[in-house]
Amino acid sequence: MNFLAHVYLSGNNTPLALGNLIADRVKGNAFEAFPKTIQKGIIFHRKIDYFTDHHPYFKACVSKLFPIYRHYSRVIVDMYFDHYLATNWEQYHSQPLCEFSSEFYDKIRGYFNILPDNIQKFLTALIRYNWFEAYSSIQGLQLILLQMEKRTQFTSKLGASTQELINNYTYFNSHFTDFMQEVILFSRNEIQTL
């Protein structure tokens, strides 16, 4: 799951969603420097990632891409799944994606003063380029993947991976839909224990 899915799975709890959103940029025990509510979001993110990485639907999608994209396959499937969530947003949320995104961006701006510079820069880019809504089109997804490709250490071909999405659109969509039902239930249960 990528940024939009992690925020969506956090429900209406902004600090939890913020921690869930920034978790990949917080290594090891560094999460302890954040307020408790954001810490819970970081821990929640790690639990979602573990669930996702070990789930058969997700693993099948990664295996399909692995011959071409090797260890970047997991990242690509995360992005594909955010694309499907954005495209089918009305099936998962009562609020239109444009309103949800705008309101969430406004809420997290209020936390910038307690966040490290690198996380502020990440969130500024996410807001400026409106990644949540950009995921909804293949062109928008490709632009984000191209931006990510520029930052990869090795040749990743992330930008080109939208061709596999186009060629296997129904396959990935079916796996996403089945997976989402299960990760939503998992997330609801996990939130109760945080």
C-alpha positions as CSV (number, residue, x, y, z in Angstrom):
1,M,0.0,0.0,0.0
2,N,1.2,3.5,-0.7
3,F,0.5,6.9,0.6
4,L,-3.2,7.3,-0.2
5,A,-4.1,3.8,1.1
6,H,-2.2,4.3,4.3
7,V,-4.0,7.6,5.0
8,Y,-7.4,6.0,4.0
9,L,-6.9,3.0,6.3
10,S,-6.3,5.4,9.3
11,G,-9.9,6.6,9.3
12,N,-10.7,10.1,10.5
13,N,-7.8,10.3,13.0
14,T,-5.4,12.9,11.5
15,P,-2.3,12.3,13.8
16,L,-2.7,8.5,13.2
17,A,-2.9,9.2,9.4
18,L,0.1,11.5,9.5
19,G,2.2,9.0,11.3
20,N,1.0,6.3,8.8
21,L,1.9,8.6,5.9
22,I,5.4,9.5,7.0
23,A,6.5,6.2,8.5
24,D,8.8,5.1,5.6
25,R,10.9,8.2,6.4
26,V,11.2,7.3,10.1
27,K,13.8,4.5,10.6
28,G,14.1,2.2,13.6
29,N,13.3,3.7,17.0
30,A,13.4,7.3,15.7
31,F,9.6,7.2,15.9
32,E,9.9,7.7,19.6
33,A,10.8,11.4,19.0
34,F,7.3,12.1,17.8
35,P,4.1,12.7,19.8
36,K,2.4,9.5,20.9
37,T,-0.5,9.9,18.5
38,I,1.9,10.1,15.5
39,Q,4.0,7.2,17.0
40,K,0.9,5.1,16.8
41,G,0.5,5.9,13.1
42,I,4.1,4.9,12.4
43,I,3.6,1.6,14.2
44,F,0.3,1.1,12.4
45,H,2.0,1.7,9.1
46,R,4.6,-1.0,9.8
47,K,1.8,-3.5,10.7
48,I,0.0,-2.7,7.4
49,D,3.2,-3.2,5.5
50,Y,3.9,-6.6,7.2
51,F,0.3,-7.7,6.4
52,T,0.6,-6.5,2.8
53,D,4.0,-8.0,2.1
54,H,2.8,-11.5,3.3
55,H,-0.6,-11.4,1.7
56,P,-1.1,-13.9,-1.3
57,Y,-2.9,-11.4,-3.5
58,F,-0.1,-8.8,-3.1
59,K,2.6,-11.4,-3.5
60,A,1.0,-12.7,-6.7
61,C,1.1,-9.2,-8.2
62,V,4.8,-8.7,-7.2
63,S,5.7,-12.1,-8.7
64,K,4.1,-11.1,-12.0
65,L,6.3,-8.0,-12.2
66,F,9.5,-9.5,-10.7
67,P,11.0,-10.8,-13.9
68,I,11.2,-7.2,-15.3
69,Y,11.5,-5.0,-12.2
70,R,13.1,-7.3,-9.6
71,H,13.2,-5.8,-6.1
72,Y,11.3,-2.7,-7.3
73,S,8.2,-4.8,-8.0
74,R,6.9,-4.4,-4.5
75,V,7.1,-0.6,-4.8
76,I,5.3,-0.7,-8.2
77,V,2.5,-2.8,-6.9
78,D,2.1,-0.4,-4.0
79,M,1.7,2.4,-6.5
80,Y,-0.8,0.3,-8.7
81,F,-2.9,-0.3,-5.6
82,D,-3.1,3.4,-4.8
83,H,-4.1,4.0,-8.4
84,Y,-7.0,1.6,-8.1
85,L,-8.0,3.1,-4.7
86,A,-8.1,6.6,-6.3
87,T,-9.9,5.4,-9.4
88,N,-12.5,3.6,-7.4
89,W,-12.6,6.0,-4.5
90,E,-16.4,6.4,-4.4
91,Q,-16.6,2.7,-3.5
92,Y,-14.6,3.2,-0.4
93,H,-15.3,6.7,0.9
94,S,-18.4,8.9,0.9
95,Q,-16.4,12.1,0.3
96,P,-15.1,12.9,-3.1
97,L,-11.3,12.4,-3.5
98,C,-10.7,16.0,-4.3
99,E,-12.4,17.2,-1.1
100,F,-10.8,14.4,1.0
101,S,-7.3,15.3,-0.3
102,S,-7.7,19.1,0.1
103,E,-9.0,18.7,3.7
104,F,-6.3,16.3,4.6
105,Y,-3.6,18.5,3.2
106,D,-5.0,21.4,5.2
107,K,-5.0,19.4,8.4
108,I,-1.4,18.1,8.1
109,R,0.0,21.6,7.5
110,G,-0.8,22.3,11.1
111,Y,1.8,19.7,12.1
112,F,4.7,21.0,10.1
113,N,6.3,22.9,13.0
114,I,6.9,19.6,14.9
115,L,8.2,17.6,11.9
116,P,11.8,17.3,10.7
117,D,12.9,19.2,7.6
118,N,13.1,16.1,5.4
119,I,9.5,15.1,6.2
120,Q,8.3,18.7,5.7
121,K,9.9,18.6,2.2
122,F,8.2,15.3,1.4
123,L,4.8,16.6,2.6
124,T,5.3,19.8,0.7
125,A,5.9,17.9,-2.5
126,L,3.0,15.6,-1.9
127,I,0.7,18.6,-1.5
128,R,2.1,20.7,-4.3
129,Y,1.8,17.9,-6.9
130,N,-1.5,16.6,-5.3
131,W,-0.3,13.0,-5.4
132,F,-3.6,11.6,-4.0
133,E,-5.6,12.8,-7.0
134,A,-2.7,12.2,-9.4
135,Y,-2.9,8.5,-8.7
136,S,-6.3,8.4,-10.3
137,S,-5.0,8.6,-13.9
138,I,-2.3,6.4,-15.5
139,Q,-0.6,9.6,-16.7
140,G,-0.5,11.0,-13.2
141,L,0.7,7.8,-11.8
142,Q,3.5,7.7,-14.4
143,L,4.6,11.2,-13.5
144,I,5.0,10.2,-9.8
145,L,6.8,7.0,-10.8
146,L,9.2,9.0,-13.0
147,Q,9.9,11.4,-10.0
148,M,10.6,8.3,-7.9
149,E,12.8,6.8,-10.6
150,K,15.1,9.8,-10.5
151,R,15.8,9.1,-6.8
152,T,16.5,5.3,-7.1
153,Q,20.1,4.2,-6.7
154,F,20.0,1.6,-9.4
155,T,18.2,1.4,-12.7
156,S,14.6,0.8,-11.8
157,K,12.5,1.6,-14.9
158,L,9.7,2.7,-12.6
159,G,8.2,5.2,-15.1
160,A,7.9,2.4,-17.7
161,S,6.0,0.2,-15.3
162,T,2.7,1.8,-16.2
163,Q,2.8,-0.3,-19.4
164,E,2.4,-3.5,-17.4
165,L,-0.5,-1.8,-15.6
166,I,-2.2,-1.1,-18.9
167,N,-1.5,-4.6,-20.3
168,N,-2.7,-6.4,-17.2
169,Y,-5.3,-3.9,-15.9
170,T,-8.0,-6.4,-15.0
171,Y,-5.6,-8.8,-13.3
172,F,-4.2,-6.2,-11.0
173,N,-7.6,-4.6,-10.3
174,S,-9.1,-7.9,-9.3
175,H,-6.2,-8.6,-6.9
176,F,-6.5,-5.1,-5.5
177,T,-10.2,-5.4,-4.9
178,D,-9.9,-8.7,-3.1
179,F,-7.0,-7.5,-1.1
180,M,-8.7,-4.3,0.0
181,Q,-11.6,-6.2,1.6
182,E,-9.1,-8.0,3.8
183,V,-6.7,-5.1,4.6
184,I,-9.7,-2.9,5.6
185,L,-10.8,-5.5,8.1
186,F,-7.3,-6.0,9.4
187,S,-6.8,-2.2,9.8
188,R,-10.1,-1.8,11.7
189,N,-9.0,-4.5,14.1
190,E,-5.5,-3.1,14.5
191,I,-6.8,0.5,15.2
192,Q,-8.7,-1.0,18.2
193,T,-5.4,-2.3,19.7
194,L,-3.3,0.9,19.3
